[in-house]
Every structure is written in structure tokens, then in C-alpha cells.
Amino acid sequence: MDVTAIAAASITMHAGQMMEAVSVTMAKKAMETQEAIAAQTIQSIQAANPAPAAAQAARPSFGHILDITV
């Protein structure tokens, strides 16, 4: 095995490692972006819909008092 073949093998190996590192970094960035979008979506939903307890207090009912026998 000559020096050229060893150098070519080394370059090929390092190029593969670099491509793998870039792929992992891109996947992490995509996951972080999706996490931020999901957090914003959850906040928007919570802001649009009041808490069930607050909504129930605003509309009192007597349904909890009724006892239905059949």
C-alpha cells in the first residue's frame, strides 16, 4: 500500500465523519426549531382557551345538585 492510497483512505474517512457531524448538527437544529414552535403553539392554545375552572365559575349551573333515579 503506497502513501497515496493511505492518504486517499484517510481523506475519505474524514469526509464521511464530517458529513455525519453536519447531519447530526442539522437534525439537532431542526429539533430545537420544532420544540420552539410547539411551545409557541401550546402558549397560543392556552391563551385562546381559558382554564376550565374559570370558565365554569363564569357559568354557574345546578347540574351537580341533580340526582336522577330511574
C-alpha positions in Angstrom: 0.0 0.0 0.0 1.5 3.3 -1.1 1.3 6.7 0.6 -1.3 7.9 -1.9 -3.7 5.1 -1.1 -3.3 5.7 2.6 -3.9 9.5 2.1 -7.0 8.8 0.0 -8.4 6.4 2.6 -7.8 9.0 5.3 -9.5 11.8 3.3 -12.5 9.5 2.6 -12.8 8.6 6.2 -12.6 12.2 7.4 -15.1 13.3 4.8 -17.6 10.7 6.0 -17.1 11.8 9.6 -17.6 15.4 8.6 -20.8 14.6 6.7 -22.1 12.7 9.7 -21.3 15.5 12.1 -23.1 18.0 9.8 -26.1 15.7 9.6 -26.3 15.4 13.4 -26.0 19.2 13.8 -28.7 19.8 11.3 -31.0 17.3 13.0 -30.4 18.9 16.4 -31.2 22.4 14.9 -34.4 21.1 13.3 -35.5 19.5 16.6 -34.8 22.7 18.5 -36.8 24.7 16.0 -39.7 22.3 16.3 -39.5 22.5 20.0 -39.8 26.2 19.9 -42.7 26.1 17.5 -44.5 23.6 19.7 -44.0 25.7 22.8 -45.5 28.7 21.0 -48.4 26.7 19.8 -49.2 25.5 23.3 -49.0 29.0 24.6 -51.3 30.2 21.9 -53.8 27.5 22.6 -53.7 28.2 26.4 -54.2 31.9 25.8 -57.2 31.3 23.4 -58.9 28.9 25.8 -59.5 30.0 29.4 -58.9 27.5 32.2 -61.9 25.1 32.7 -62.3 26.2 36.4 -62.5 29.9 35.4 -64.9 29.2 32.6 -67.2 27.1 34.9 -67.2 29.8 37.6 -68.4 32.3 34.9 -71.3 30.0 34.0 -72.8 28.5 37.2 -75.1 25.5 36.9 -77.1 23.3 39.2 -76.2 20.1 37.4 -74.1 18.9 40.3 -77.1 19.0 42.6 -79.5 16.9 40.5 -79.9 13.2 41.4 -81.6 11.2 38.7 -83.1 7.9 39.6 -84.6 5.6 37.0 
